[in-house]
């Protein structure tokens, strides 16, 4: 598909057609990685890992647990 690069502030912008965005599972504010390989611009969606609380809690052990720390007395709206 032929598209046009246009000025956006001090940078250049490229519009991604809706069909391409849907196929690549891109949404507004999605992160992408941009690289140049042999003179070609490669745009790769960044897939964020999905975390489950149970998996995160299962990774806690006596060697990596954070102990309670004293940050002083409660002040302002912290006091209840």
C-alpha positions in Angstrom: 0.0 0.0 0.0 1.3 3.4 -0.9 1.0 6.1 1.8 2.6 9.4 2.5 5.0 10.7 5.2 4.0 14.1 6.5 5.5 16.6 8.9 4.3 16.5 12.5 6.0 19.2 14.5 9.8 18.8 14.1 9.3 15.1 13.2 7.8 13.1 10.4 4.7 11.0 10.8 3.3 8.0 9.0 -0.4 7.1 9.1 -1.2 3.4 9.6 -4.3 2.5 7.7 -7.1 1.0 9.9 -6.9 -2.4 8.2 -3.2 -2.6 9.0 -3.7 -1.5 12.6 -6.4 -4.1 13.1 -4.3 -6.8 11.6 -1.3 -5.9 13.8 -3.6 -5.4 16.8 -2.5 -1.8 17.2 -4.6 0.7 19.1 -4.2 4.4 19.9 -1.2 4.8 22.3 0.2 1.3 21.4 4.0 1.0 21.7 6.0 0.0 18.7 9.7 -0.6 18.1 11.2 1.1 15.0 14.4 -0.3 13.5 16.2 0.1 10.2 17.4 -3.0 8.5 19.3 -2.6 5.2 17.7 0.8 4.6 14.2 -0.4 5.3 12.1 0.9 8.2 10.6 -2.0 10.3 7.8 -1.2 12.7 7.1 -4.0 15.2 4.3 -3.9 17.8 5.6 -4.3 21.4 3.5 -6.9 23.2 3.3 -6.3 26.9 3.4 -9.4 29.1 0.2 -10.1 30.9 0.7 -10.6 34.6 -1.5 -12.6 36.9 -1.4 -11.8 40.6 -1.2 -15.5 41.5 1.9 -15.9 39.3 3.6 -12.8 40.8 2.9 -14.0 44.4 4.2 -17.5 43.6 7.6 -15.9 42.7 8.0 -14.5 46.2 10.4 -16.4 48.5 12.5 -15.7 51.6 15.4 -14.5 49.4 13.5 -11.8 47.5 10.7 -10.7 49.9 10.7 -7.0 51.0 10.4 -6.5 54.7 8.3 -3.8 56.3 10.1 -0.4 56.7 9.4 2.4 59.0 8.7 5.7 57.2 7.7 7.7 60.2 4.4 8.7 61.6 1.3 9.2 59.5 0.7 12.8 58.4 -2.1 14.7 56.7 -4.6 12.4 55.0 -2.5 9.4 55.8 -3.7 9.4 59.4 -6.9 7.6 59.9 
